[in-house]
């Protein structure tokens, strides 16, 4: 009988500890979901803003980012696959995020040179681009 009571008490302790772990896990999952949704919005914003600053399409921005990261071009068919993931799943590769952050930082400092990003045409900045960039840092 004594052994049975000890087992029940031990079981209760383990269950209470387990329920605390489950609560912590649920809280972490919820916070990750919230962060994931925010990250998706931020990814869309950062790619759109940076391509807008450089006055290129988002697809071309992906190609330029790949070239700047890996030092070589990627075939359009392979790039279409990556770009489709971005369009439908909001997945932004690390090399695109890196280039986008560099573009935004250079633009904010006033040192943006499109040639650094393999763009040979002159970029003229419109008033709309200035408003977009200014709002992204607030």
N, C-alpha and C positions, 0 to 999 in steps of 0.2 A: 504494500500500500504506500509506504514511504517513497519507494522508487517511482511509483506512478505519479505522486504529487510533485516530485522533483522534475520529472519529465514534463508535466504540464506547465510548471513555472518556467522551465527552460524554454519550452515551446512558445509561451506568451512573450518572453523577452525577445526571442528571435523574430516573432511575428511583428512586434512593435518596432523593432529595428528595421525589419523588412519594409513595413509600411512607410517609415520615414524615408527610406531609400527610394521607394516608388514615388513619393511626393516630390523629392528632389529631382528625380528623373523627369517627371512630368513638367516641373518648372523649367528645367533646362531645355526640354523639347519645345515648350512654348516660346522661350526666349530665342531659341535658334530659328524657329519659324518666323518670328517677327524680324530678326536680323536678316533672314533670307529674303523676305519680301522687300525690305529696305535696300538690300544689296542689288536685287533685280532692278529696282527703280533707279538706283545710283548708276548701275551699269549702262542702262539705256541712256541716262542723262549724260554720262561722261563720254560715251561714243558719239552721241548726237552733237554735243557741244564742241568736242574737239574736231570732228569732221566739218562742222559749221565754221569754226575759226579758220581752218585751213582751206575752206571753200572747196571741199571734195565730197563725193558721195560716201556713205558709210561703207559700202563695199570696197571702194578704192582706199578708204582709210584702213580697212582690214589688210589689204594688200600691202600698203605702205608700212604698216606696223610689222607685218611678217618680214618684209625686206629689211627693215631697220633692226629687227631682233636677230634674225638668222643670217642676214647678209646674202640672201638669194631670193629669187621670185618663186612663187608657188603657182602651179597651173590653175587656170580658172575653175576647172571642174573640182579640184580639191578645195579651192577657196570657197566655192559655192556650198560645199558640205558644211564648212565651218561657219559660213555666214548664215546658212539656214538654221543651224543650231542657235545662233544669236537671235534671229528673227522669231523663231517659234518657242524656244525654251529660255530666252534671255541669258544664254551662256556666253560670257565674254572671255576669250582666252587671256592668259596672263600677259602675253606680249602686246595685246591690244590695250589692256588697262595700263600697262607701263607707258606705252607711247602716248596714250590719252593724258595721263598725268603729267608727262613731260611737256606736252603741248600747252596744257592749261597753266602750268607753272611758268613756262617761258612767256606766254601771253600776259599773265598777271604781272610779270617783272618788266615787260616791255622789251624783251630780248628775243622775241620769236623770229627765227629765220627759217622760212619754209624749206630752204635747201638742206637744212639739217635732217629734214624728214623726207628727203628725196622728191621734193616738189620744185620743179624748175620754173613754173610760171609765177609771175608776181602776184602776190595776194594783197587785195585792197580790203581794208577793214571797214565795214559799214557800221552805222550807228547801232543797228540791231545786234551785231556781234558783240559790241562793247557792252550792251545791256545784258546779254546772255552771260558773258564772262563775269560781269560785275555781280550778278545775282548768284552765281554759283559759289562765290566765296563768302556769302553772308551767313 
